[in-house]
Amino acid sequence: MLVDPTVLTAADHLEAAREMAAANRPFLAHLLAEEAARLTADPATAAAVRATFPDPASTRTETD
């Protein structure tokens, strides 16, 4: 089923972020969480969402 993206809520994006994290898709989870945070009115809640799904590029460790 296709959904108009303009009607998706922060909760919808957060649920999708959790699904992507469970599917080992951290960058997509991060992007969805960023959108959820953007749609969240409470700054503390938005910060908690961002902390839960950090940017994998900034947390990645290099290995040889």
Residue pairs with C-beta under 8 A, 6 or more apart in sequence:
9 39
10 35
10 36
10 37
10 39
10 40
10 49
11 36
13 32
13 33
13 35
13 36
13 39
14 32
14 33
14 36
14 49
16 32
17 29
17 30
17 32
17 33
17 36
17 53
18 29
20 26
20 28
20 29
20 32
21 29
21 53
26 53
26 56
27 55
27 56
27 57
29 53
30 53
30 54
30 55
30 56
32 53
33 49
33 50
33 52
33 53
34 50
34 53
36 49
37 46
37 47
37 49
37 50
38 46
40 46
40 49
